[in-house]
Amino acid sequence: MTFAAAAAQWMQSRVPVWSPKTLRAEQINLAHLKPVLGRLFLGSITPEHIADYQRIRLAEGAAPKTINLEVGSVRAMLRRHRLWANLQPDIRTLSVPDIHGKALSEREERALLRACADSRSHAILPAVVLAINTGMRYREILQLQWHDVDLMARRVRVRHSKTQAGRGRVIPLNHHAFAVLEFLNGRCAPQQPGHYVFASERYGIAGNGGDAHAYAMDPSAPIKSLKEAWESAKRHAGVMCRFHDLRHTAATRMLEGGAPLMVVASLLGWSPSTAARMAQRYGHIGNVAQISAVGMLMANLDIDESDAGGHKRGHSDDAPSLSKHRTLLKQSGSSGWTRTSNPPVNSRMLCH
């Protein structure tokens, strides 16, 4: 059986099992694999064929992670025919850089929001503001329905999430997030509970000014994608980031602001067992926060530094001066302040 024929059988067997999104991803993988491996018989595929495929895809500009996923499709089909075990020891997986994302600076956020406000898309600015101020994922935002939003209590419930810990979590709305949802709610009132917050719509040019206008709105279906509007806004703002970095930004600001780790975990949908690891991955703690943290170590210590720098800082009667601290450290033999001489060694002691 050729690889192309095996791929057709493989896809037929996966239709009852996989979601439409997963099937589409597999179809994309096979579209890249078939031109290179399609005519080969399954039993004739060697590690050299896989290595050649990896080199071809790298030359085309594909990311290592993408290539590994495509080779994973080959692995799945060869496993089905009991042919993978002999190849596995000689197949090298491409190394994937561990990209932890970034947190936007205030300057980058302002530039990005201005570019989103100038976009012809009515949805991109509310989606970006909501992502920064709630930490919700891209798909969580697009799947949001009005029965998930409680404007009276100022909170949203995330029903559709990537992880089990993220499903059903409740996120309070700060001022910016509330203002965005209140605006969207009044834009196309009255809303039905099952309608989507980011409803499907199309855009066209109307009037002599060539302004973009939305039409064919369908609140019963979610908007399919914001990719075009997002990429255009980033380009005009001069900001290099992913939409998921807005979630990184939310996590970082909450952690830097002193929010307890488990509170941040509950808001972002991290499980308790992975909260510390996810905080390390998402919390891009900056230099300002670190300086503030070490400053807390001496918050209750008022030291007179007039003898060191010539500028006296608030010395109280009961607070020890810097000179007194130095004296105590010298008496205790601290290597940071004084060095003791080495005693002479009797050579005869070394013989015994």
N, C-alpha and C positions, 0 to 999 in steps of 0.2 A: 504494500500500500504506500502511495506517495504521501508526502507531508500535506499537500493540498487536500487530498481525499480524507486523510485523518482529521484535518482541521474542520472539514465540513461535518463529519460525524461527531466530533467533539462539541461543536456549537449546538447541534441538534439535541445532544444529550444534556446540555446545560440549560436549555430554554425553560424546562419546568422547575429548575432549581434556583437559578440566579434571577436577580432583579433586572429590570430593563437597563438601569444604569451600568450594572456590572457586565451585562451582555454587550452593551455598546463599547465599553472599554476593551473587552476581549476582541471585538471586531476590529478596533483600531490597531491592537497589537498584531493581529493576524495580517492586516493590510500591509504592515511593514515586513513581516516575516515571509510571506508567500513569494515575493519576487526573488528572494535569495535562497530559500529552502524549499519552495513549493514543489519542484520537480524531483527532489531527492526522495529515494525510498527511506522509510523510517529506519530500517535496519542498517542503512549505509551512512547515517548521520554520525559524524565523529566530533570530538572536541575541537578539532581544527576548523570544522565548519562553523561551530559556535563562535570561536575566536575571530574568524573572518567576519562573521556577521557583526560582532561587537565593534570591530575596527571600521566597518562600513558605516554603521550608525553614528559612531563618534565623529567620523569625517563629515557626516551630514549635519552635525551640530546637535544631535540628541543628547539629553542629559543622562549621566550614568544611572540614575534611579529609574528613568524611563526604559533604558535598555535592559536593566535587570528584570523589570516587570515583563518585558517582551520575552526574554529568555525563560522566565517563569512559565509562560504559556507553552513553550516547547517542552519544558520539564513535565508539565501536567499531562501532555499528550503522550510523551514517551513512557511515563510511569504507567499510564493506562495500558500500554502494550508491553510492560515489563522490560523496557529497554534502557531505562535511565540509570539503573544502579551501576552498570559497567562504565558509563561516561562520567558520572558525578565526580570521582576523584581527580579528574584531569580538567575540569571546567572551572575557570576562575571568575568569580563574581567581581564586578567592577566596584571599586571603593566609592562610596557616596559621602560627600562632605556633610558634616552634621551642622546644618544651618538652623540656628536657634531663633532667627528672626531679629527684629529690632523694635525699639520703642520710639515713636515719633517725638521729636522736640516740639516745643510750642511754636517755633517759627515754621517748621514743616507742617504742623497741623493747620495753622492759619493759612498758609499758601494752598494747601490741599482743599480746605473748605471754600476758599475763594474760587478756586477752579471748578469745584463741584457746583457752586452757586451759578456759575456762568454756563454750565452744561445744558444742553437741550433736554436732557433726561430729567424728568420731575422726581425721579426716585433716588438718584445717586446721592444727593446731599442728605436727605433724611436717613438713608441707609448708613452712610458714613458716620453721621452724628450719633446714631443709635449704637453703632458698633463701638465707638470710642467711649460712650457713656454707660454702656451696659456690659461690654465684654462678650456679647453674643457672637457666635460664628456666622459666617456668610449665609449658609443654608438655613440656619435657625431664624435669621432675619427674614429671608424670602418666604419661609413657610409660616410666618406669623399670621394668625387669623384674629379677627376682632373679638371672638369669644375668649382669646388668650389675654386680652388687654382689659384691665380694670382702671379706667381713668379716675374713678371716684377714690379708689384706694391707692392710686398712683403706683401700680405694679403690673408686671407682665409674667405670664407663666409660659415656660418653654416646654412645649409638648413633643416636638420633633427635634431630636438631638443625635449627635454622632455616638455618644456613649450612654450607657445605662445610668450613670451618675448624673448626667446632664438632663435627662428627661424628667419633666415635672417640676424642675426647680423654679422658684419664684424670685424675681429680681425687682427690687424697688426702683422707681424711676426718680432720677435727680431732675433738676430744673430743665436742663437741656433736652433730656430724653422725653420728659413729659410734654414739653412745648412742641416737639416734632410730632409725637403721636396725636396730640390734640389738634394740630394743624391738619394732619392727614385724615383724621376723623371728620373734621368739618369740611374737608375739600369735596367729598363725594357723598355727603349725607343724603338720605338715611342709609346707614350700613346694616347689613344683616350679620348675625353672629358668625356664620360660616364664611363670610367674605374675607378675602385676603387683604392684609394691610398694604402690601405692595402688589397691587392688582396688575394683571396683564394689560398692556396697552401698546399702541403703535404710534409712531411719530411721522408727521409730514410738514411740509412747508406751506404756509398760508399767508396771504396779504402781500402787499407790494414790498414790505420790508424784509421778506424772506424769513420771518420768524418761525421757529419750530412749534408745532401744536400737537398735543396728544389727541388721539381719536381711537375708536374701536376698543374702548376700555371694557374689560370683562372681569368684574370683581370676584367671580366664582372660580377664577384660575389665577395662580401666582405668576408674577413676571418670571420669564424663563432665565434671563441672564442680565447682569449689569456690567459684563466684561468690557464691552466697547466703551461705555461711558466712563468706567473706572480707569481704563488705560489712557483715554483721552485726558481725563482730569489730572492724572499723575504726570503726563507729558507736559501739560501746560503749567503745572505747579512746579515742575523741576524736582519732584520728590521720587526717590527710588524706594519702593516698598511693595509689599503684598497686602491684599485686603486683610489677610489673617494677622498682619502686624498691628492692625487696629486693636485686636484682642490682646496682643502683647503690650500695647500701650496702656490699655485699661488695667491689666494686671500689674504692670510696673508702677503706675501712679497710685494704685491702692496700697501696694506693699510699701512704697516709699513714704506714703502718707501715714503709715503706722497701723494700717488695718491688720488685725490678727490673721494669721495664715489660714486657719480653718474657716474664717468668714469669707476670705477671698475664694477659697476652694468651693464653698457652697454657692457662691455667686457665679463662678465660672464653670461649675459642673465637674470638678475634679473629685475623684473618689478619695476617701481619707487615707487609703494606703499609698496613693501616688501624689498626695498633696505637696510634700516636700520636694519631690523630684520635679513636679510640674512648676512649682514656684521657682526653682533654680533655672528651669528652661525658659519660663515666660518673664520672670522678674529681672529686667535689665537694670539692676540697681546702679544708679549713677554716682559720680564723684561727690556731688552735693550731699546726697543722702549718707554717704560713707563718712564725710567730714562731720555731718551732724551727729552721726552715731558715736564716733570717737569723742566728740565734744561732751556727750552725756557722761563719759567716764570721769570728768572733772567738774561736773555741774555743781556739786556741793563743796568744792574745794576753792577757797578764795586765797590766792597766793600773792605775796608781795614780791614783784620781780624788779624792784627799783635798783637792787644791787647788780642785776644781770643786764638789764637793757636801758636803765636810766629813766624808765617810765613806770611810775608807781600805779598799780591797779588795785583799787579798793581793798586795802588790807584792814582786817578787823582785829581786835585785841585777842580774840580766841583762835584766830586762824594762823597756822604756822607759816613763817616766812620761807622763801626759797632757800635762804642761807641756813636756816635751821634744818631744813630737809637735807641739805648737803652734809651738814655735820652729822646727822643721824646715819646717813648712808655711809659716810667714811668710817664711823665707829663700828658699823656692822660689817665692814669689809666688802661692800658691793663693788664688783668689778666694773660697774658702769661709772663709778666716780673716782675710785682710787685703786692703785695697784700695789699689792704687798710684795715685798722682796722675797726671793726664794732663799730658804735657809741653806747653809753649806751642808754638803753631803760628805759624810765620812766614808772613805773608800773601803775601810775595813768592815763597815756595816753591810756593804753590798755582798761581802764574801760569806756572811753568816745569815 
